[in-house]
Amino acid sequence: MSVPPQAQNSKVSAGSATKEHNALLFKPKRYRSITLHNRVVVSPMCMYSCKDGMMNDFHLVHLGSFAVKGAGLIMMEATAVEPQGRISPDDSGIWSDEHIGPVKRIAEFIKSQGSVPGMQIAHAGRKADMSSPWKGYSIVPESEGGWPNDVRGPSEGVRFDEKHPNPRGLSKEQIQELVQKFADAAVRADKAGIEVLEIHCAHGYLLHNFLSGNSNKRTDEYGGSLENRMRFPLQVVKAVRDAWPQDKPIFVRVSATDYNNPDPVGHAPDGWDVWQTIEYAKAVKDIGVDLVDCSSGGNLPNIQYPVGPLYQVVLSDTVRKNVDIDTGAVGIITEPKDAEEILQKGKGDLVFIAREFLRDSAWVLLAAQELGVDAQWPNQYDRAKRALRSGPPKKEPTRSVP
């Protein structure tokens, strides 16, 4: 695919600062050989818009719009390492070489705009085989392309809730096969031009299932103690790090607590809490992970926890203060001043933003304006920036149609 340049008369990427400033949100950040021109990340968001795991024109336009408008790093949605690892039959995949081409097309466009393409590789575990949200979020039967009798989890019959399939417990042989599938997915992502890889260990999906005592009821070397529960996820992280180029960074997304204890930084030794997350973060750092992306929840149904603006930042802050590793802050971060404060106070190193980008794909450019940063706009959109310099947009005079 021929990709047009972002700005024909500028070598500066949209979303990059063009003058000296003090806002950390618009300072470049380097991980290994990859430099982000700002510290805003488009968080991975499932779009439920694939057939046979293939990304398509929707994903090109959806993700490409964030690149055109200046996001530093754009994470492609949770992308399954095997067909049974999809949340729904409509999810994206990277289990076959056939998936490389469609991903490469998107990655090339993102890079052409000066942004960094990332991908989250994942396995849905016991929360697989559900219909897309707008289709009712129910178990998908085999007659409609589902796999209700082949949903996998750490423990036989330990389902998420009565609306989800009854999982089969993985054998030791199947665990090792999945370790290899994650590594193979990393190789394909590299061939597709992905520059940052994130391993999904959160939100009640397979690797999180193994980490948490709430979902892992095994009695072998993969269950019981924290060391045992971390074994399979750490094997995956090591295999991916070995398969992924050493000059490219790896992130890990975690649910830093299952909220057995409603206090986000409280202890829940029989479940999953931020203090166990800290031990996991230390272990993945030793393997060569560059950042821990700190989300929460998703592994227990009907749990009450304090959802609101910035509600997960305390987790990023706690992990960062206890482990010598960068963290990503995420969770209803909508205001530029809040994003900047997170960085200025050392509560995170990158800011992951999700739904606010769905509301406004130009969030980065408008954040720069609010923080007093002169940021590059795409040449094609510069007339909108000029209007902002003179204050709020004014209603244009009525003109007759020629």
Secondary structure, 3 states (H helix, E strand, C coil): CCCCCCCCCCCCCCCCECCCCCCHHHCCEEECCEEECCCEEECCCCCCCCECCECCHHHHHHHHHHHHCCCCEEEEEEEECCHHHCCCCCCCECCCHHHHHHHHHHHHHHHHCCCEEEEEEECCHHHCCECCHHHCCCECCHHHCCCCCCCEECCCCCCCCCCCCCCEECCHHHHHHHHHHHHHHHHHHHHCCCCEEEEEECCCCHHHHHHCCCCCCCCCCCCCCHHHHHHHHHHHHHHHHHHCCCCCCEEEEEECCCCCCCCCCCCCCCCCCHHHHHHHHHHHHHHCCCEEEEECCCCCCCCCCCCCCCCCHHHHHHHHHHCCCEEEEECCCCCHHHHHHHHHCCCCCEEEECHHHHHCCCHHHHHHHHCCCCECCCHHHHHHHHHHHCCCCCCCCCCCCC
